[in-house]
Amino acid sequence: MEQKEEEKYEEETVKAEVEAFRANQTALAEEATLREMASYSQNSARSYQSNMQTYNKKKVSVQKTMSTRTQEIKQVTKDLASAKPEDKEKLQKRITQLNTENERDKTMLENDEKDLAEQDKKVKEFEEITKKQEEVAKKAEKAAGEVEKKVSVSQDNIIKNCAKQSEGKKKEQKK
């Protein structure tokens, strides 16, 4: 009877140890995944911040250039009113060229803003995914801890059973 009980406790302990090993492996894998995701998330956020700073500097410079062109357009338009007929075509071409350059720069800035908005969206999505992974890693670690408790209980049962057997043998020897 005691032998069967001991075998039962040993079998429970082995099963619990296997389960604990698997739980620990899962917890380690989830933690490693979390570290990778957090690193990627931080790098993405830094890249976004850097791109935003670059864009803001570029925007200021481009807006100054566009403003200068707009002033030139106003001046050329004034000159056009009093220009000789042979010069009017040349001035009109200059106005068209300046307007085209301003439109090109405006489109470039709009595209940069769209790209930054998309990058910001991706950064936020990845931050959210990282938060979820953090929860998964915490749950895996907690589960591993719970399984470790099972192992301890099983091992305690073996020790108690051995002590019980030992005490039984001492009583038999006294008789």
C-alpha positions in Angstrom: 0.0 0.0 0.0 2.7 2.5 1.0 4.7 1.5 -2.1 1.8 2.3 -4.4 1.2 5.6 -2.6 4.9 6.5 -3.0 4.8 5.6 -6.7 1.6 7.8 -7.1 3.4 10.7 -5.4 6.5 10.3 -7.5 4.4 10.1 -10.7 2.5 13.3 -9.7 5.9 15.0 -9.0 7.3 14.0 -12.3 4.2 15.2 -14.1 4.3 18.5 -12.2 8.0 18.9 -12.9 7.4 18.4 -16.7 4.5 20.8 -16.5 6.7 23.3 -14.6 9.5 22.9 -17.2 7.0 23.6 -20.0 5.5 26.6 -18.1 9.0 28.0 -17.4 10.0 27.6 -21.1 6.8 29.3 -22.1 7.4 32.1 -19.7 11.0 32.5 -20.9 9.8 32.6 -24.6 7.1 35.1 -23.8 9.6 37.3 -22.0 12.1 37.1 -24.8 9.3 38.0 -27.3 8.3 41.0 -25.1 11.9 42.3 -25.0 12.2 42.1 -28.8 8.8 43.8 -29.2 9.7 46.5 -26.7 13.0 47.1 -28.4 11.3 47.4 -31.8 8.6 49.7 -30.4 11.2 52.0 -28.8 13.3 52.1 -32.0 10.1 52.9 -34.1 9.2 55.7 -31.7 12.7 57.1 -31.8 12.7 56.9 -35.6 9.3 58.7 -35.7 10.5 61.4 -33.4 13.7 61.9 -35.5 11.6 62.0 -38.8 9.2 64.5 -37.2 12.0 66.8 -36.2 13.6 66.6 -39.7 10.2 67.3 -41.2 9.5 70.3 -39.0 12.9 71.8 -40.0 12.2 71.0 -43.6 8.7 72.5 -43.4 10.0 75.8 -42.0 12.7 76.1 -44.8 10.2 75.1 -47.6 7.6 77.6 -46.3 10.1 80.4 -46.3 11.0 79.5 -49.9 7.4 79.4 -50.9 6.8 82.7 -49.2 9.7 84.2 -51.1 8.2 82.8 -54.4 4.8 84.3 -53.5 6.4 87.7 -53.0 8.2 87.3 -56.3 4.9 86.3 -58.0 3.3 89.5 -56.7 6.1 91.6 -57.9 6.2 89.9 -61.4 2.4 90.3 -61.6 2.8 94.1 -60.9 5.6 94.3 -63.5 3.4 92.4 -66.0 0.8 95.2 -66.0 3.3 97.8 -67.1 5.5 95.5 -69.2 6.2 95.8 -72.9 4.2 93.3 -75.0 7.4 91.4 -76.0 8.3 90.9 -72.2 4.8 89.8 -71.1 5.2 86.2 -72.3 8.5 85.9 -70.4 7.0 87.3 -67.2 3.9 85.1 -67.5 6.2 82.0 -67.9 8.0 83.1 -64.7 4.8 83.4 -62.8 3.7 79.9 -64.0 7.1 78.4 -63.0 6.9 79.9 -59.5 3.4 78.7 -59.0 4.3 75.2 -60.2 7.3 75.1 -57.8 5.1 76.2 -54.9 2.5 73.6 -55.8 5.2 70.9 -56.0 6.6 71.9 -52.5 3.1 72.0 -51.1 2.4 68.5 -52.4 5.8 67.3 -51.0 4.9 68.6 -47.6 1.4 67.0 -47.7 3.0 63.7 -48.7 5.5 63.9 -45.9 2.7 64.7 -43.4 0.8 61.6 -44.6 3.9 59.4 -44.3 4.5 60.7 -40.7 0.8 60.1 -39.8 1.1 56.6 -41.1 4.4 56.1 -39.2 2.8 57.5 -36.0 -0.2 55.1 -36.4 2.2 52.1 -36.7 4.1 53.2 -33.7 0.9 53.4 -31.6 -0.3 50.1 -32.9 3.0 48.4 -32.0 3.0 50.1 -28.5 -0.5 48.5 -28.0 0.7 45.1 -29.2 3.7 45.4 -26.9 1.4 46.1 -23.9 -0.7 43.0 -24.8 2.5 41.0 -25.0 3.5 42.3 -21.6 0.2 41.0 -20.2 0.8 37.6 -21.9 4.4 37.4 -20.4 3.1 38.3 -16.9 0.4 35.6 -17.2 2.9 33.0 -18.4 5.3 33.9 -15.5 2.4 33.7 -13.0 1.3 30.3 -14.4 4.9 29.1 -14.1 4.9 30.1 -10.5 1.6 28.3 -9.9 3.0 25.1 -11.4 6.2 25.4 -9.3 3.9 25.4 -6.2 2.4 22.1 -7.5 5.9 20.7 -7.7 6.6 21.8 -4.2 3.4 20.2 -2.9 4.2 16.9 -4.7 7.7 16.9 -3.4 6.4 17.6 0.1 4.0 14.7 -0.3 6.9 12.3 -1.1 8.8 13.6 1.9 5.8 13.1 4.2 5.2 9.6 2.7 8.8 8.7 3.3 8.6 10.0 6.9 5.4 8.0 7.4 7.1 4.8 6.0 10.1 5.4 8.2 8.0 5.8 11.3 6.1 2.6 10.4 9.3 0.7 10.0 10.6 2.0 13.4 7.3 0.8 15.0 7.7 -2.6 13.4 11.3 -2.9 14.7 10.3 -2.0 18.3 7.8 -4.8 18.2 
